[in-house]
């Protein structure tokens, strides 16, 4: 599949990563999006040609990891995983723009990390201005009232 991707984008698999354009790096890691790639499958005397988008190495690894029943394959794929938190979101798994939104001086990530007891206390008596209270009224009603 990578051979087909290299032929489509006109690069060599022997090229250093840093010499590839950002477009090619993105296609390798995250896929080709809606852009279809011509693939050739050969096994013995059987040959098939087909076109489809390339899912990307990251998605392929993730899919294989989730679908495999083999512990050996799972361990092999784990060798490509990094357990360090993202330096941008510090492990919150949210875009930095989302982390800028704060309620009662806490981000969404900080609120969801609270225990249920802490969250109840947090939402019981928020320190809000009159305008903030009106904006948050419906949200607080949903949080405070049982379903």
N, C-alpha and C positions, 0 to 999 in steps of 0.2 A: 504494500500500500504506500509505503514511503517512497519507493521507486517511482510509482505513478505520480505522487505528489511532486516529487523533484522534477519529473519530466514536464508536468503541467506548468509549474512555476519557473522552470528553467534554472534550476540550481543543482549543485552536486551534493550528494550525501557525504562526500569527503571534505566539503568546505567547513572551515571553523564556524561555529555558531555565531560568533561576534561579527563575522563578515556578511551574514544574511541580513536582508532588509527587514525592517519591522513588520511589513506585510507578510513575508514568508515565515518569520518566527511565530506570528500570531496564528497563521494557518496551520503550522506544525503542531503547536501546543493546544489551540482552541478550536481548530477545524476550519473548513472552508466556507462555512455558512451556507448560503443558497447556491454558491458556485459549485457546479458539478465537475468531478474529476473522472477521466477515462481510466478505468481499471482493467487489467488483464489477469485472468486467473488461469494458471496452467498446472495440470497434474497428470503425469503420464501422457497419454494421447488426447486427453481432454483439454480443450481451450475454450474459455468464455470471456467475452468482453462486455462490460457494463459501465454505466455512468451513474454516479451518485455523489453526494457531498461527502467530504472527509470529516469524520467526527472529531478528530484531534487526539493527540497522545494523552492529554489529561483525562478526557472523557473516556477514552478506551481503557486506560488503567483503572479508573474509578468503576466503570461498568464491569470489567473483569473481576475486580476485587469483590464487588457486591454479589456477583452471580456465581462465583466459583464455590465448589463444595470441597475442593482440595486444600488441605492445610499447607502443603508444600507451595502451591501456587500463591496462596494468601501471604505466606511468609516472604516469598520472592517479591511480590508486589509491595509489601510493607517496606522493603529496603529502599523503595523510591519515595516513600512518604516522609514528610518533615513534620515533626510534632511541635516545632517552635511556633509561638503565636505570631500572627502577622504584625509587622512593625507599625503599619498604618492604623489598624483598628485595635491593636493589642489583644487580639483574641475575641473581640466582641462579635465578629462575623457580620458587621454592618458597615455600610459605606460611611466615610468620615462625615459626609453631610448629615446623615441620620444621627450621628453622635453629637452634632452641634445642637440638636433640638433637646431642650431640657425642660423638665417639669419639677418645680420646687427644688431647683438646683441639682437634679439628678438626670442622667441620660437614660434612654430606654434600656441600655445594657445594664446599667447599675440597678435599675428597678427590677428587671427580670432576674438578676442574681440574688435578690433578697429572698429570705424565707417567707412563707405565707404570713406568719405572725408579724414580721417586719414590714411586709407590704401593706397589711391591714392598718398598722399604726401609721405608716407613711401616708396613706390615702385618707385616713380619718380626719386629720387636722392639718392640711397643707397651709402654708403661709403664702397666701395669694392676695394680690391687689383686687380691687372691685372688678376691673376689666378682665383680669386673669380668671377670676372666679366665674364670671359669665361665660368666658370661652370654654372653660373646663367643666362647666355644669353637667352637660350630658355625659361626658366621659366618666366623670366621678360617679354619676348615678349608676352607670353600668358596672363600674368596679365595685361599688359599695353594696349594691342590692343583689341578693341571691337570685339565681335563674328561676 
